[in-house]
């Protein structure tokens, strides 16, 4: 399939489709399942047909979709499927190709029985005698329990962990939180035990699609229509609704936050803590929050009437009921797009740009927004250096990785992609949109993935930026195509679902891929994730690492001959050279950073806390104990100051 085909757009984000039990199911048939699997296989980077090893993965994935926390099945229930014989695998593959999924139906029915057994076991849990201080780490990489006593012990510890977490909440939220957990579990089980034959088939077949697609590699995935809609919101960082964040309070949905610039903020009738009990006259109490949100969202410009309960007195807790009518509109999730700031230094400032994802919609994009923010700072301040913060940025659109990189280089190859046929295509900054040619620091951590790694790696390759932060980034060097174009105004989602498929790997201009290894920092500055086992190397089925030749000297060989000369005339001047401007100072910059970190008692306390094995990720409260909200960013500023001074 051609890279230019309009049915697909290229994504690099690390986001996986969540396994939602609160989404409407697609209308599927066994034949549709096989057709979609064949489409995915046709486009996959490595696999072109089902193999016994893939089928074994599929069976295990299917079981884990039904029981992700290993809190229903006993090992004996599923032994024949998690360790299948060659004969069974052959039979299942033959049946699969004939649109016969009865083996998956057998697994499903085993889960129905496991649900009934769990209900009986849970009756034995003594809530007054739960263990204390349960370590969440013990639930990582769990094995299947072998008998009912082991299963009871696990359920007791899960319940203890839930109770312990609820104790940290406000008194009025404790019971509601536990009831939400119970409500979600009941919904999860109801989907599995549904008696309606159509619902049952759609649930089972959608899980078969999920299990099969994710057996190919970590990032190939099938999305139900609701999940595809959520994925679009993630990529575009916008939606159409009222612009309010909700919480399920069981007796309605409380407004926790009103988003700036959205219809609710412009209308000014809704308030934080208002509790929504009906939408357009339809009661929502008792609904899943996903279903309630779906009622509230809708086409731009259409009206929606919310019936809300509002407290009128802090002491008396009196309430009033009122109807609020708003027009649905575009809600841009600016807080999850970018932010900017600057810090004085010498006779100027150091500009700070934080990018949360690589997004694009018909109105804006990550590159245009970053450019506008930096230009705004440049108009009012003398900028001496720029810090680009890509921490926790899991990626997004490949085209935006190219555009963002192009803000900091002249013309040249940004990234190369190699597809399933071994064909290499170069993506270039064809025009000089460079808005900053001065000192540049890129701040990353182990959660910086995909498009973030393209930007960091390529700017490092060209010598345009010093990469600082955790020792390495996430390590996702593959790209996917998605069957839905997220850059258009009205993207119609297939009622049978969508999928993204891994087409190949990408490589920065030096010919390296960050697959598994990540982008290594020039200056290591530890942060909250520095001791966390996070990255592609820990994924279930990652692609291997490889490399291609470096492409600093661009001969345009991947461009058709009849276009090559025309592009050469426009492209051959102002190419980005390989710079060595910071190389003479890099060792001194590293030494200075290491010295500051060693002598900073707050930082040392922070690092000791990180190494505590019972904590996987340090939380914000712990960070504040050390006197700084962001020690890693503070040191990145120090690195930039050193860089600027050494260049003088």
N, C-alpha and C positions, 0 to 999 in steps of 0.2 A: 504493500500500500504506500502511496506517495506521501511524503511529509506535507505536501501542499494540499492534500485533500481536506475539504472544508468540514467534513463530518467530525474531525478531530481537532482539538487544540492541545498544545504541549504544556504540561505542567511538571513541576519538579518538587512540589511540596511534599513534606513528610507526613502529612495528615493521613490517617487511616480511617476508613468508614467505621463509625461506631456501630456496635451491634445493638440496635435499638429495639426494645420491646414495645415502644410507644409510637409506632409508625404504622400508617396504613399499608397493607400488603399489596404488591402488584398482582395483576391477573396473569397467571402463568400456566403453561401446560408442559408436560414432559418434553414434547417436541421443541418448544421454545427454549427450554433449558439447554438441550443439546445444540440448538442453533447458536445460542449465545456463547456457549463454551467453544464451539468451533470457530466463531469469529475471534474470540480472545486468543485462542491458540494460533490462528493464522497470523496475528500481529505480534505475538510475544517474541522477546529477544532470544530466548533459549529453547523453549518447548513448542513443538508443532503438533503433538498428539499426546493423548493420555498414555502414561506408562504405569507399570505396577507400582513403582516408587511414588509417583504422583497420586495414584489411587489410595495408597496407604496414608499419605499425608492428608488426602481429602477426608478419609474416614475419621482420622484423628481430629481434624479441624471441625468436622460436623459434630462430633461428640463434645468438643470444647465450646462450640456455639450454644449447645443445649445446657451444658454444665460448666461455665467458665471458671467458677470458683471451686470446682471439685467438691461440691457439698451435697450432691444428690446420689450419683452413681457410686457403687462399690466396684472395685477392680474386677471382681468376678462377673458383674453384670455385662461388662464390655470387653472382656479379655479377648474374645474371638475377633473383635474389630480393631483393637489398638495394636494387636500383634497378629495380623491375619496371615493365614497360610498362603502359599503360592496358588493353590487350587482355588481358594476363596477369592483372592484378588482377580484371578483370571475370569472367574464366573461373574464377579461384580462388574468388571470392565465390559464383558460381553453384554450383560444386562443393561448397563449404562448406555451403550451404543444403540441398544434397541428401545431406548426410552422407558426402560423398566427399572424403577428405583425401589423395589420392594425391600432390599437390604437396609436402605435408609429408613424405610417405614418401620422395620423391625427395631432399629435403634431408637426411633421416635417412641414407639410403644414401650420400650424398656424404660425410657425417661418418664413416661406417664406413670408407670409402676413405681419408679424411684421417688416421684413426687409424693405419692400416697405414703410410701414408707417414711419419708422425711417428716411428714405431718405427724405420724405416730411417734417417731423418735423425739421430735421437738416437745411433745407433751411431758417428757422426762426431765426437761431442763428446769433446774431450780434457780429462779431469778434472784433469790435471796442469798445464794451461795456461789456467785460467779467469781472466777479468778481475777486478780488485780494485775494491772500493768502488763497487759498482753502486748507483745512486740509485733508490730505489723510485718516485720521482716520474715516472721515464720510462715506467712502466707505466700511468700515468694517461691516460685518453682515447686509448688506442692505436688506430691504424688497422690494417686488415688488411694483412698482408704480400703483396707482389706476386709473389714467386718463392721458390724453395726456399732460396736463399742467405740471403735476408732472414729466412726462418723459422728457419733454423739459427742465425743470429746472435741472434735473440730467445730461442730455447731455451737457448743458451749463457749468456745474461745471466740468464735465470730460474734456471738451475742454479747460477750463481755467487751469486745472491742467497740461494738456499736454503743453499748451503754456508757462506756468510758468517754467516748467522743461526745455523746449527748450531754454528759455532766458539765462539759466546758461551755455549754450554750446558756443563754438567758433562760430563766425558769419557764417563761411562757413558750419557749421554743423547744424545750427538751422533749416533751411528750409528742409534739407535732412532728419532730424529726424522726422519732422512732416509728410513728404511724406512717410517715412518708415511706420509710424503708419497707414497712410491712405492705403498704399499698403497691409499691413497685414490685415486690416479690409476688404478690397475688396476680398482678397484671402479667408478669413474666410467665407464671404457671398457667394462667388462663389461656394464653396464646398457645401453649403446648397441648393443653387438654381440651382445646376447642372441639366441640362435637360437630359443628357445621362442616360438611365435607369439602366445600369450596374453600373456606378459611383454612382448614387443615392442609389441603393440598398447596395453597399459595404459601403458607408458612413453611412447609417442608421444602418445597421447590426453591424458594428464595434462599433458604439456608444451604441447600445443595449448591446453588450458584455461588454463594459466598465461600463455602468450603472448598469448592473446586478452584475458583479463581485465586484464592489466597494460597493454594498449594503450589502455585507456580513460582512465586517469590513474595517478599514481604509487602510489596506495594501494588501489585495487581489486585484489583478488588471489584466486586459487584455492589452497586448501590440500589436500594429500593427507591422509588420516586421521592419519598420524603427525605431520605438520606442524600439523594442527589441535590435536592433543593437546599439542604443545609450546606452541602459542599459548595454550591454556588455562592452562598452568603459568605463562606470563608474566603473564597477566591476574590470575590468582588468587594468584600467588606462593606456591603450595603444590603438593604432589604426594603420592602414596602409594607408599612404597618403604621403604628402610632408612635413608636420610639420610647418604649418603657420596658424596663427589666422587671420580670415577675417572679414571685415565689409562691409555691403551692402551700397554702396554710390550711388545707383540708376543708375549711369553711369558705373558700374562695381563693382568689389569687391576688396577693398583696403587691402593690407597686413598690419596688425597692429603689428604683432609680429612674429618673426621666432624662433621656438622652438629649444633649444640646442639639438644637437645629432640627429636631424631629417634630412631627405634628403635635404631640402632647406638649412639648415645650413652647411651641408657637401659640397653641390654643389657650394654655394657662389655666384650664379648668380642673385638670387632674392634679392630685397632690401625692407625694410620697406617703406611703402607708394606707392610701385608699385601697379598699378590698373589692375586687371585681367579682360580682356574683352572677351576672348575666351579660350576654353579648347579643345585641339585636333581639332582645326579649327571650333568648334561649338560655336557660340556666346552665352554668358551667361548674357549679359545686359538685365535686366528685369526679369530674373529668380528669384525665391525664393532662399535664401541663402542655404537652405537645398538641393535643387536640384543642385545648383552649386557645393557644397561640394561633393555631391555624384559623380559628373563627375570627380572631382579631385582625390578622393580616388579610390583605386583599389588593385589588388593583388600585393603582394610584388615582386619587381623586374621588374614590367612592366613599360614601359615608358609613360610619360604624357607630352604633350607640352602645355605650357601656353603662350598665347599672352597677353603681358602686356603693359601698357602705363606708361612711367617713365618721371617725370619732370627732365629737364636737367639744369635748371637755377633757382635759388631762386628769382631773381629779375624779369627776363623776363617771367618766367613760361612756357618756351618752353618745348615741349614734344617730346618724340621719342617712336616709337612702335618697340618692339622686341619680338622674340619668344625664350622662355627658355624651354629646354627639361630636365627633371629630371627622375630618376628612383624612383618609389614609394618604400617606405620602412617602417619599423616599427618606430613608433613615441611613445616613452615612455613619458608619461606625468609626468615626475619626479617632477615638481613643485607642482603637486597635489597628489603626493605620500607621500613624507616625506622631512624633513630637519633636520639638526643637527648643534649644536654649543656647545661652552663651555665658562664658565666664571671663571676667576681665583678666588680662595678662599683659604686663608692660604697658605699651602705648596702644594696645588694641584688645582683641578678645579671641578666645578659642570657641569656635562654633561647635555645637553639639546637635547631631541629627540621629534620632532613633527611628528605625524602621521595623515594624512588627510583622509585615508580610509583603510579598511581591504581588500586588493586586492591579487590576485594571477593569474599569467599566466604561461605558460610552462617554462619561463626563470627565474622568480623571484617571490617574495612574500613580503608582509609587514614584516613578521617575519625575513626572511633572510636579507632583506635590513636593518632593524633596528639593527640586530645583527652585521652586517658588519660595520655599522656606529659607533656603540659603541666600537667595537673591535679596530677600527681605532683610536678613541680618547684614548682608554686605552693604546695603544702602544706608544703614544707620550706624554701622560699626566698622572699624578697621580689623578685618579678619586676618589673624596670623596663622591659624591652623584649624583643621576640621577633624572632629571625631565622628566616625560613622559607627553607630552601635547596632550590631546585628544579633545581639544575644536573644535567645528564645525565639528567633525568627526561623520558622520551620520551612520557609520557602514560598512557592506560589508559581506564577507564570514565568516560563523560561524567557519569553520575550522581554519581560521586565527586568530580569537579571542582566540582560544585555544592555537595556536602556539605562539602568542605574549605574552600571560599570562605565558606560559612555559619558556619564557626567564628570568622570575623573580622569579620563584618558582622551587622547586625540583619536584618530581613526585606527582601526586594527581589529584582528580577530579577538573576540571575547571568549567564546566557547566553541568546542567542536562536539558534534554528536555522531555516534556510530550506531546505525540501526541493526535490525536483526539479520540483514543481508550483508553486514560488514561495510556498508557504504558510509563514508565520512562526509559530513556536511559542516561547513564552518558558518557560525553566526557572528556577524561583524558589527562594529560601530562604523557605519558607512559615512556618517557625517560627523563633523567636529562639533559636538554639543558640550564640550568640556567647560564646566562652570567653575572648576577649582583645580589649579595646577600646583598649589603650594603644599606644605606639610599635611600629611593625611595619616590618621591612625584608624584602623578598623578593629573594633572591639567585638570579640566572639566568645562563645562558650560551647559546651558540649551539646547544647540544644540548638545551635546554629546549623541549619541543614539545607541541602539542595541549592536553591537559588542563592542563599546566603554564602554557601561555600564557593559558588561560581564567582561571585563578586569578590570575596576575600582572597580566593586563590589567584584570580587573574590580576588583581591589583598588586598582589605580592609578586607574581611572576614578572610583571612589567617594572617592578621596583618603584611603583607609585605610592605604596602604602606600607607602613609597618603594621603587621597583624599582631594584636596583643589579646590577652585573656587566658582562658583555660588552655591546657597543653595542646588540645586539638579540638576540632569541631565534630559534628555528629558522624559524618562519614557516609552520606548518601550520594552516590555518584551515578544514579540511574535517572532516566527521564521516562515519563509516562504520557500517553495520549489519552484524552478523555472524550467520550462520545457526545459531549455536549459543549458547545462553544460558549464560554462564560463571558466573552467580551462584547457580546451583542446585547441590545436593549431588552429584547423579549426572547428568552431561551425557553423553548418548549421541551419539557421533560417527557421522555418516553414512558407511557403508563406501565410498560413491562420492565422498567428500570434502565439504568445506565451502567457503564463500567469504565474503569481506567486500566490500561494495560502497559506493562513495562516494555518499551520498544528497544531500549539499548542503554549505553552509558554515555556520559558526557565527560569532556576533558577540558581543562584550562589550557591556555595558549602554550604552556610548557610541555603539553602532552600527557600530563598526569591526571588521573581521576581521583577524587577524594573517596571513592568507594571503599568502605571499611576503615581506611586510615584517617580520613578527615584532612583538614588543612591544619598544619602545625603552626603554632604561634611563633613569631620571631622573638617575642618577649612574653614569658609566662607570668601571668598575674592570676593567682588562684581566686576562685569565686565560689558561690554556693553549690555549684555542680561539679567542682573539681575532683571530688572523691566518689562521684556517683557513677555506677555502671550504666552508662547511657550511650547509645549509639547503634549504628547499623550492624556492628560486629556482634551485638547481642540479639539480633533479630533471628527469627526461626529459619527463614530460607533466603539469606542474602545472596546476591550475585557476587562473583569473585572480582578481585581487583586486576586491572591490566593497565597498559599504557599505549599511546601512539607517539609518533614522532612530534617533536616540537614544531610550532608553526609561527614563530616570530617573523620569518620571512614569508610573506603571503604571496603565492604565485597565482592565486585565484583559480586553481586547477579544478575546483569543485563546481565552478560556474560554467554553464553552457558556453561553447566557443563564441556563438553569435552575440552573446551579451558581454563577454569578457573584456573586449577592448573598450567598449563604451563605459563600463564600470571602472576600468583601469584609469581612464582619463580623469574621472572625478575623485578617485580613491587613492591614487598613488602618491599624492603629496600630503604632508602633515600626518604621516603615519606615526603611531606611538612608538618611540624607541625604548629599548631596555635600559632602564636607569640604574645607576649605582650610587645615587646621591646619599642615601642613608647608610650604606654598607660600611664605610669607614668608622662610623660612630655606633654601630649596632652593639658591639661588645660592651662599650662604656654605658650605653643606655640600659643593657641587661644588668650590668653590675650595679648601677645606680638604683634600679627598681628592686633588685634583690636586697640591697643594703637597707632601703627604706622599709621594705616589708619585714626584714629581720628585726629592725629597731623599733618598729611600731607595735607596742604592747597590745593595742586593740586588735591589730591584724593577727598577732600570734595567738591570742585567745580565740579569735574567729577560726583559725586553722586547726586548733586543738578540738574545737567543737565539731568541725567538719569530719575529723577522723574518728569520732565516736561511732562505733559500728552499729549501735541501735538506731542511728538516724541516717536515713538515706539522703534526704534533702533537708538542709537547714531552713528554718522558717524565719519570717520577717521579725518576729518578736526577739528571736535569738540575735539577729543581726543588730537590732537596736541596742542590745545590751552592750555592744562593743563601741558605742559612741558614733557609729557611722551607719547611714542607711544603705550605702553602696560603696564599700571599700574598694571593690574592683574598678568601678568607674573613677573614683578619686585617684587611684594609682594610674589609670589610663591618662587622666589629665596631667599627672606628673611626668609621664613618659613623653607626652606631647610637648610640655614645657622644656624638657631636656633636649628634645629634637630641635625645637626652634632655636634654643640658645646655642647648640652645637653648630648649627648651620650659619650662624652669624660670623 
